[in-house]
Amino acid sequence: MVKTVSKNLFLCLLATFAFTGCAQDGAKTGAAPDPVVDAKAPVVEAKKAENVYQGKVVGKSEKAKTISIAVGPEGKAETFMVKFNDKTTGLQFANKDEASIITYEVVGEDKIAVDIKPKLAKLPAGVSEIKTEELKGLVDSRVYMVLADARPESRYNQAHLPGAVSITVEKLKEQEANILPPDKNALIIYYCGGVTCGLSTSNAELTKKLGYTNVKVYLEGEPAWSKAGYKLYASNDYITTGNIVLIDLRSSSKAIQGRIPRSVSVPYEKLAGRVNDIPRNAPVVLYSDKDDEAANALKDLKKDGFKFVSLVQGNYQSWVASGRAIEKGSIASNEIKWVRKIGKGEITVDEFKKATEGKVPNVIIVDARSKEEIAELGSFKNTINIPLDELSSRIGELPKDKKIYVHCSTGARADLAYQELMKRGYDAKFLLLNIDDATCDCPIIRP
C-alpha cells in the first residue's frame, strides 16, 4: 500500500513539471493558480484621497459661513468657495490675504471645510530664522545689515520697519546682486507679511543662489513687529501724496510756526479725546518733535484698535532737514477728513443708489444676505435675493448680458459673491459699505 501511494505521489510530482500540477480534491481542473506573493514586497494600504485647497484666503463671511480661497500663482489663480460650520477646526487661520490649507468634504452640492491650517512659509536651505526680539536688538544697536521688506512697494510705503529698504521679489529677480551689497558675507534679513507670507523666503532663496552666505528671514514679519508695539515708518512720498490721516502731535503754537502739509493739529494731550474723530479704516501717520511722544501715541492708537498706524521717520525736524515742503501760518480747520478710495471691483455709493432707483440700465442688483436678514430688516428696491451660500446653485438665474451689482450688510459677502461671479465670466461689481451707514441712504422695502 505504501509503495502504491509513493508511486502515485512520484507520478503526480513528475506531472507537476510537465502539466502545471495535480488537481486538489474538489478543485476544478483548469482553474487559475493562486498568485505568487513576494514576501519582500511592501504592503500598500489604500488611502482615501483628501480634498484640499492650498492658497490665499480672499475673504471670509461669518454670517454666510463661507470662505473664498484663491488657488494658483498670482495672476492665474482660480477662486473656490467652501462653507464652514461649528465642526470646522482651525477657523482662526482663515484670514483674508493669508495663505491657508483647507481640507474639505463634499456634502451634496456643498464643500464643507473640515480643517484649516496656516500654509507656513518654508525656509530655504542654508537660511536661518530671526525672531522679533533678536531683530529689535540689532535695530537698536545699529548693527550694519540690509533689512529688506519683500512686500509690494505700496505696503512698504504705508508702514515699514526702522531702517528697512524695499526689495520686492520682482525687483530682486530683475536687478539681482546690483541692489545687494558687494560684500557676499554681509548680513541680509528679509521680512514680509507674517508666517504664511512666502515673499521673504523667495527672496532669501534667490539671494543664497547669488552667493550670499549670511541670509536670514524674519518669518513673523511686520504683523508681529506691529503687535509688539514697535515703531513703523511711512515713506516720505507716501506722506506727501498718500490717502492718509496725518496728525501733528505738537502744540498748536508750534504747528502754526510750521507743519507738514495736509496735517491736522491734534496735540498729544488731546489725542484721547479725538480718537472717535479718526476713521478706523484710515491709514494714520503721526509725527511730533519728541520721539517718546510719537511712540506713545502710536501705542495708544494700536491699543485702541487702529490697525494702520505709522510714524514720520525722524519726526518733524528730520522732515525739515531733508528739505521737504512745510506750511506756516494760521490753521483754518482741524476737522479730520478722510474718504476711502474704492478698490478693484467696487461700486460707488452714488452709482449703487441710482441703480436701486432704476436709473442705471441693464443692471441686476443681487442682495447676498440671508432670507432671515431680509425678513427682519427689509431690502432695497429693484433687488433680487440670492444668499451667498446659494449663489453657486442659482447662478444660472443671472443673465450674462447684464451688469451685476452685489451688496450685503457690510460688504464681506458681497466681495465673495463678486469673486465667484467674476470667475464665472460675469460683469460684476460690489458695494463695500455697511448698509446702516448714513451714506447709503437708499429706500428700503419693509417686509
C-alpha positions as CSV (number, residue, x, y, z in Angstrom):
1,M,0.0,0.0,0.0
2,V,2.8,2.4,0.9
3,K,4.6,1.5,-2.2
4,T,1.5,2.3,-4.3
5,V,1.0,5.7,-2.6
6,S,4.7,6.5,-3.1
7,K,4.5,5.5,-6.7
8,N,1.4,7.6,-7.3
9,L,3.0,10.6,-5.5
10,F,6.1,10.3,-7.6
11,L,4.0,10.3,-10.8
12,C,2.0,13.3,-9.6
13,L,5.2,15.3,-8.8
14,L,6.5,14.3,-12.2
15,A,3.3,15.5,-13.8
16,T,3.6,18.8,-11.9
17,F,6.6,19.8,-14.0
18,A,5.0,18.7,-17.2
19,F,1.4,19.8,-16.8
20,T,1.5,22.5,-14.1
21,G,0.4,20.3,-11.2
22,C,-2.2,17.8,-9.9
23,A,-5.7,18.9,-9.1
24,Q,-6.6,19.2,-5.4
25,D,-9.6,17.4,-4.1
26,G,-12.7,19.3,-5.0
27,A,-10.8,21.7,-7.2
28,K,-11.8,22.4,-10.8
29,T,-9.4,21.3,-13.4
30,G,-8.1,24.3,-15.4
31,A,-8.7,26.9,-12.6
32,A,-6.2,29.7,-12.4
33,P,-3.4,29.2,-10.0
34,D,-3.1,31.3,-6.8
35,P,-0.9,34.5,-7.3
36,V,2.7,34.3,-6.2
37,V,3.3,36.6,-3.2
38,D,6.7,38.2,-2.8
39,A,7.4,38.2,1.0
40,K,9.8,41.2,0.5
41,A,7.3,43.4,-1.3
42,P,6.0,46.3,0.8
43,V,2.4,46.2,1.9
44,V,0.4,49.0,0.3
45,E,-2.7,50.3,2.1
46,A,-5.3,52.1,0.1
47,K,-5.8,55.7,1.4
48,K,-8.8,57.8,0.8
49,A,-7.8,60.9,-1.3
50,E,-8.3,64.1,0.6
51,N,-10.0,67.2,-0.8
52,V,-7.6,70.0,-0.2
53,Y,-7.3,73.7,-1.3
54,Q,-4.0,75.4,-0.7
55,G,-3.8,79.1,-1.5
56,K,-4.6,82.7,-0.3
57,V,-7.8,83.4,1.5
58,V,-9.7,86.0,-0.4
59,G,-12.4,86.6,2.2
60,K,-14.5,85.0,5.0
61,S,-18.1,85.7,5.8
62,E,-19.2,84.9,9.4
63,K,-22.9,85.4,8.6
64,A,-22.9,83.2,5.4
65,K,-20.3,80.8,7.0
66,T,-18.3,80.9,3.7
67,I,-14.6,81.1,2.9
68,S,-13.3,82.1,-0.6
69,I,-9.7,80.9,-1.4
70,A,-7.6,81.7,-4.4
71,V,-5.5,78.7,-5.6
72,G,-2.6,79.0,-8.1
73,P,0.1,81.5,-9.0
74,E,-0.6,85.3,-8.9
75,G,-2.4,86.4,-11.9
76,K,-3.6,82.9,-12.8
77,A,-5.2,81.9,-9.5
78,E,-8.7,80.3,-9.5
79,T,-11.1,81.2,-6.7
80,F,-13.0,78.5,-4.9
81,M,-15.7,78.7,-2.2
82,V,-16.2,76.4,0.7
83,K,-18.6,76.5,3.6
84,F,-17.8,76.0,7.3
85,N,-19.8,75.0,10.4
86,D,-19.5,74.5,14.1
87,K,-17.4,71.4,13.5
88,T,-14.8,73.1,11.3
89,T,-11.5,73.3,13.1
90,G,-8.8,76.0,12.7
91,L,-11.1,78.9,11.6
92,Q,-8.6,81.3,13.2
93,F,-6.3,80.5,10.3
94,A,-8.7,81.6,7.6
95,N,-7.8,85.3,7.5
96,K,-8.0,87.5,4.4
97,D,-4.8,87.8,2.4
98,E,-3.1,85.0,4.4
99,A,-2.1,81.6,3.0
100,S,-4.1,78.6,4.3
101,I,-4.6,74.9,3.7
102,I,-8.3,73.9,3.7
103,T,-9.3,70.3,3.9
104,Y,-13.0,69.8,3.0
105,E,-15.6,67.2,2.4
106,V,-18.3,67.2,-0.2
107,V,-21.9,67.0,1.2
108,G,-24.4,67.1,-1.6
109,E,-23.6,70.1,-3.7
110,D,-21.6,71.8,-0.9
111,K,-17.9,71.7,0.0
112,I,-17.7,71.9,3.8
113,A,-14.4,72.8,5.4
114,V,-13.3,70.1,7.9
115,D,-10.0,71.6,9.0
116,I,-8.0,74.7,8.3
117,K,-4.3,75.2,8.8
118,P,-1.9,78.0,8.0
119,K,0.2,77.4,5.0
120,L,3.5,78.3,6.6
121,A,6.4,79.7,4.5
122,K,9.3,77.3,4.4
123,L,12.9,78.4,5.0
124,P,15.2,77.6,2.1
125,A,18.3,75.5,2.7
126,G,21.1,77.5,4.4
127,V,18.8,80.3,5.6
128,S,18.1,80.7,9.3
129,E,15.2,82.4,11.1
130,I,15.5,85.5,13.3
131,K,12.9,86.3,16.0
132,T,11.3,89.6,16.9
133,E,13.3,90.4,20.0
134,E,16.6,89.4,18.3
135,L,15.9,91.7,15.4
136,K,14.8,94.5,17.7
137,G,18.2,94.2,19.4
138,L,20.0,94.5,16.1
139,V,17.9,97.5,15.1
140,D,18.5,99.3,18.4
141,S,22.3,98.6,18.4
142,R,22.5,99.9,14.8
143,V,24.4,96.8,13.5
144,Y,25.3,97.0,9.9
145,M,22.8,94.9,7.9
146,V,20.4,95.1,5.0
147,L,16.9,94.9,6.3
148,A,14.7,94.3,3.3
149,D,10.9,94.5,3.0
150,A,9.8,91.9,0.4
151,R,6.1,93.0,0.3
152,P,4.7,95.1,-2.5
153,E,6.1,98.6,-2.5
154,S,2.7,100.1,-1.6
155,R,2.7,98.2,1.6
156,Y,6.3,99.2,2.4
157,N,5.4,102.9,1.8
158,Q,2.5,102.7,4.2
159,A,4.4,101.1,7.1
160,H,7.9,99.5,7.3
161,L,10.4,98.6,10.0
162,P,13.1,101.1,11.0
163,G,15.9,101.3,8.5
164,A,14.2,98.9,6.1
165,V,14.6,99.2,2.3
166,S,12.1,97.9,-0.3
167,I,13.3,94.9,-2.3
168,T,10.3,93.1,-3.9
169,V,10.6,89.7,-5.4
170,E,10.2,91.2,-8.9
171,K,12.9,93.8,-8.2
172,L,15.4,91.2,-7.0
173,K,14.8,88.9,-9.9
174,E,15.4,91.8,-12.3
175,Q,18.4,93.5,-10.7
176,E,19.8,90.6,-8.7
177,A,23.1,91.5,-7.0
178,N,23.0,95.1,-8.3
179,I,20.7,96.0,-5.4
180,L,22.6,94.0,-2.8
181,P,25.8,94.9,-1.0
182,P,29.1,93.9,-2.8
183,D,30.2,92.0,0.4
184,K,28.8,88.4,0.0
185,N,29.2,87.9,3.8
186,A,27.0,90.9,4.7
187,L,24.0,90.2,6.9
188,I,20.8,90.4,4.9
189,I,17.4,90.0,6.6
190,Y,14.2,89.7,4.6
191,Y,10.7,90.1,6.1
192,C,7.1,90.3,4.7
193,G,3.6,89.9,6.0
194,G,4.0,87.1,8.5
195,V,4.5,83.3,8.8
196,T,2.3,82.5,5.9
197,C,3.9,85.0,3.5
198,G,6.3,83.4,1.1
199,L,7.8,86.6,-0.4
200,S,10.6,86.9,2.2
201,T,11.6,83.2,1.8
202,S,11.6,83.5,-2.0
203,N,14.0,86.5,-1.8
204,A,16.2,84.6,0.7
205,E,16.4,81.6,-1.7
206,L,17.4,83.8,-4.6
207,T,19.9,85.7,-2.5
208,K,21.6,82.4,-1.5
209,K,21.8,81.4,-5.1
210,L,23.6,84.7,-5.8
211,G,26.4,83.6,-3.4
212,Y,25.5,85.4,-0.2
213,T,26.4,83.5,2.9
214,N,24.7,85.3,5.8
215,V,21.0,85.4,4.9
216,K,18.2,85.3,7.4
217,V,14.4,85.6,7.4
218,Y,12.2,87.4,9.9
219,L,9.3,85.0,9.4
220,E,7.0,86.6,12.0
221,G,7.2,89.8,9.9
222,E,5.6,93.1,10.1
223,P,2.4,91.9,11.9
224,A,4.5,90.6,14.9
225,W,6.6,93.7,15.0
226,S,3.5,95.9,15.0
227,K,1.8,93.7,17.6
228,A,4.8,94.1,19.9
229,G,4.2,97.9,19.7
230,Y,7.4,98.7,18.0
231,K,7.8,101.7,15.6
232,L,6.8,101.5,12.0
233,Y,7.5,104.3,9.5
234,A,5.8,105.6,6.4
235,S,7.8,106.7,3.4
236,N,8.1,110.4,2.7
237,D,6.5,110.2,-0.7
238,Y,3.5,108.4,0.8
239,I,3.2,111.1,3.5
240,T,3.1,113.7,0.7
241,T,0.6,112.1,-1.6
242,G,-1.0,109.1,0.1
243,N,-4.6,108.9,1.1
244,I,-3.9,109.2,4.8
245,V,-4.8,111.0,8.1
246,L,-1.7,112.9,9.0
247,I,-1.6,114.1,12.7
248,D,0.7,116.7,14.2
249,L,1.1,115.9,17.9
250,R,3.0,119.0,18.8
251,S,1.4,122.1,20.4
252,S,-0.9,124.2,18.2
253,S,1.5,127.1,18.5
254,K,4.3,125.0,17.0
255,A,2.0,123.8,14.2
256,I,1.3,127.5,13.3
257,Q,5.0,128.2,13.1
258,G,5.5,125.3,10.6
259,R,3.9,121.9,9.8
260,I,3.9,119.2,7.2
261,P,1.3,119.9,4.5
262,R,-2.1,118.2,4.9
263,S,-1.6,117.5,8.6
264,V,-4.2,118.1,11.3
265,S,-3.1,119.6,14.6
266,V,-4.0,117.3,17.5
267,P,-1.7,117.9,20.4
268,Y,-0.8,114.7,22.2
269,E,-2.6,115.6,25.4
270,K,-5.9,116.0,23.4
271,L,-5.5,112.8,21.3
272,A,-7.5,110.6,23.5
273,G,-10.5,113.0,23.3
274,R,-10.4,113.0,19.5
275,V,-9.9,109.2,18.8
276,N,-13.5,108.9,17.7
277,D,-12.9,111.6,15.0
278,I,-10.4,109.4,13.3
279,P,-11.8,106.9,10.7
280,R,-10.9,103.4,11.9
281,N,-10.0,102.1,8.5
282,A,-7.8,105.0,7.5
283,P,-4.0,104.8,7.4
284,V,-2.8,107.1,10.2
285,V,0.6,108.8,10.2
286,L,1.8,110.6,13.3
287,Y,4.7,113.0,14.0
288,S,6.0,115.1,16.8
289,D,9.2,116.7,17.8
290,K,9.8,114.2,20.5
291,D,10.4,110.5,19.8
292,D,8.8,109.3,23.0
293,E,5.6,111.3,22.4
294,A,5.2,109.9,18.9
295,A,6.0,106.3,20.1
296,N,3.4,106.6,22.9
297,A,0.8,108.0,20.5
298,L,1.4,105.0,18.2
299,K,0.9,102.6,21.1
300,D,-2.2,104.4,22.3
301,L,-3.9,104.1,18.9
302,K,-2.9,100.5,18.4
303,K,-4.3,99.7,21.9
304,D,-7.5,101.4,20.9
305,G,-7.9,99.1,17.9
306,F,-6.4,101.1,15.0
307,K,-4.6,98.7,12.6
308,F,-2.8,101.1,10.2
309,V,-0.6,103.4,12.2
310,S,2.9,104.6,11.4
311,L,5.3,107.4,12.1
312,V,7.3,110.1,10.2
313,Q,10.9,108.9,10.2
314,G,12.9,111.3,12.4
315,N,9.7,113.4,13.2
316,Y,9.2,117.0,12.1
317,Q,12.8,118.1,12.5
318,S,14.0,115.4,10.1
319,W,11.3,116.3,7.6
320,V,12.6,119.9,7.6
321,A,16.2,118.9,7.4
322,S,15.6,116.8,4.3
323,G,14.3,119.9,2.5
324,R,10.7,118.7,2.3
325,A,7.9,121.3,1.9
326,I,6.2,122.8,5.0
327,E,3.2,125.1,5.7
328,K,3.2,128.1,8.0
329,G,0.5,130.4,9.4
330,S,-2.9,130.1,10.9
331,I,-4.8,126.8,10.7
332,A,-8.2,127.2,9.1
333,S,-9.7,123.9,10.4
334,N,-8.7,120.9,12.5
335,E,-11.5,118.8,11.2
336,I,-10.3,115.3,10.3
337,K,-11.5,114.5,6.8
338,W,-10.8,111.2,5.0
339,V,-12.6,109.4,2.2
340,R,-11.7,105.8,1.3
341,K,-10.8,105.3,-2.3
342,I,-12.8,102.5,-3.9
343,G,-10.8,99.4,-4.8
344,K,-10.9,96.9,-7.6
345,G,-14.4,95.7,-8.4
346,E,-16.1,98.1,-6.0
347,I,-19.1,100.4,-6.9
348,T,-19.6,103.9,-5.6
349,V,-22.4,104.6,-3.2
350,D,-23.9,107.1,-5.7
351,E,-23.9,104.6,-8.5
352,F,-25.5,102.0,-6.3
353,K,-28.2,104.4,-5.2
354,K,-29.0,105.2,-8.8
355,A,-29.3,101.5,-9.6
356,T,-31.8,100.9,-6.7
357,E,-33.8,103.8,-8.1
358,G,-33.9,102.2,-11.5
359,K,-31.8,104.9,-13.1
360,V,-29.0,102.6,-14.4
361,P,-29.9,100.5,-17.4
362,N,-29.1,96.8,-17.9
363,V,-28.2,96.2,-14.2
364,I,-29.4,93.5,-11.8
365,I,-28.8,94.1,-8.1
366,V,-28.2,90.9,-6.0
367,D,-28.8,91.0,-2.3
368,A,-26.4,88.4,-0.9
369,R,-27.9,88.4,2.6
370,S,-29.9,85.6,4.1
371,K,-33.7,85.3,3.9
372,E,-33.9,85.8,7.6
373,E,-32.0,89.1,7.5
374,I,-34.3,90.4,4.7
375,A,-37.4,89.3,6.7
376,E,-36.1,91.3,9.7
377,L,-34.6,94.3,8.1
378,G,-36.2,94.7,4.6
379,S,-34.5,95.1,1.3
380,F,-33.6,97.8,-1.3
381,K,-35.8,98.5,-4.3
382,N,-35.1,96.7,-7.6
383,T,-33.0,93.9,-5.9
384,I,-33.3,90.1,-6.0
385,N,-32.2,87.9,-3.1
386,I,-29.6,85.2,-3.8
387,P,-27.9,84.4,-0.5
388,L,-24.2,83.9,-0.8
389,D,-24.4,80.2,0.1
390,E,-26.9,79.7,-2.7
391,L,-25.1,81.6,-5.4
392,S,-23.3,78.6,-7.0
393,S,-26.5,76.6,-7.4
394,R,-28.6,79.6,-8.6
395,I,-26.1,81.4,-10.7
396,G,-28.0,80.3,-13.9
397,E,-30.7,82.8,-12.9
398,L,-28.4,85.7,-13.7
399,P,-28.0,86.7,-17.4
400,K,-24.5,87.4,-18.6
401,D,-25.6,90.2,-20.9
402,K,-26.3,92.5,-17.9
403,K,-24.2,94.1,-15.2
404,I,-24.5,92.5,-11.7
405,Y,-24.2,94.7,-8.6
406,V,-23.9,92.8,-5.3
407,H,-24.4,94.0,-1.8
408,C,-24.9,92.5,1.7
409,S,-24.9,94.1,5.2
410,T,-21.2,95.2,5.4
411,G,-19.6,94.2,2.1
412,A,-17.8,91.0,3.1
413,R,-20.3,88.6,1.5
414,A,-20.7,90.9,-1.5
415,D,-16.9,90.7,-2.1
416,L,-17.0,86.9,-2.0
417,A,-20.0,86.9,-4.4
418,Y,-18.2,89.3,-6.7
419,Q,-15.2,86.9,-6.8
420,E,-17.4,84.0,-7.7
421,L,-19.3,86.0,-10.4
422,M,-16.0,87.2,-12.0
423,K,-14.7,83.6,-12.0
424,R,-17.9,82.6,-14.0
425,G,-17.4,85.3,-16.5
426,Y,-19.9,87.9,-15.3
427,D,-19.5,91.7,-15.5
428,A,-19.9,92.3,-11.7
429,K,-19.2,95.0,-9.0
430,F,-19.9,95.0,-5.3
431,L,-20.7,97.6,-2.6
432,L,-18.2,97.6,0.3
433,L,-20.2,99.6,2.8
434,N,-22.3,98.9,5.9
435,I,-25.9,99.4,4.7
436,D,-26.7,101.0,8.1
437,D,-24.3,103.8,7.2
438,A,-26.0,107.1,6.7
439,T,-24.1,107.5,3.4
440,C,-26.2,104.7,2.0
441,D,-29.5,106.5,2.1
442,C,-31.4,104.1,-0.2
443,P,-35.2,103.5,0.1
444,I,-35.9,100.2,1.9
445,I,-38.9,97.9,1.3
446,R,-40.1,96.6,4.7
447,P,-41.4,93.0,4.8
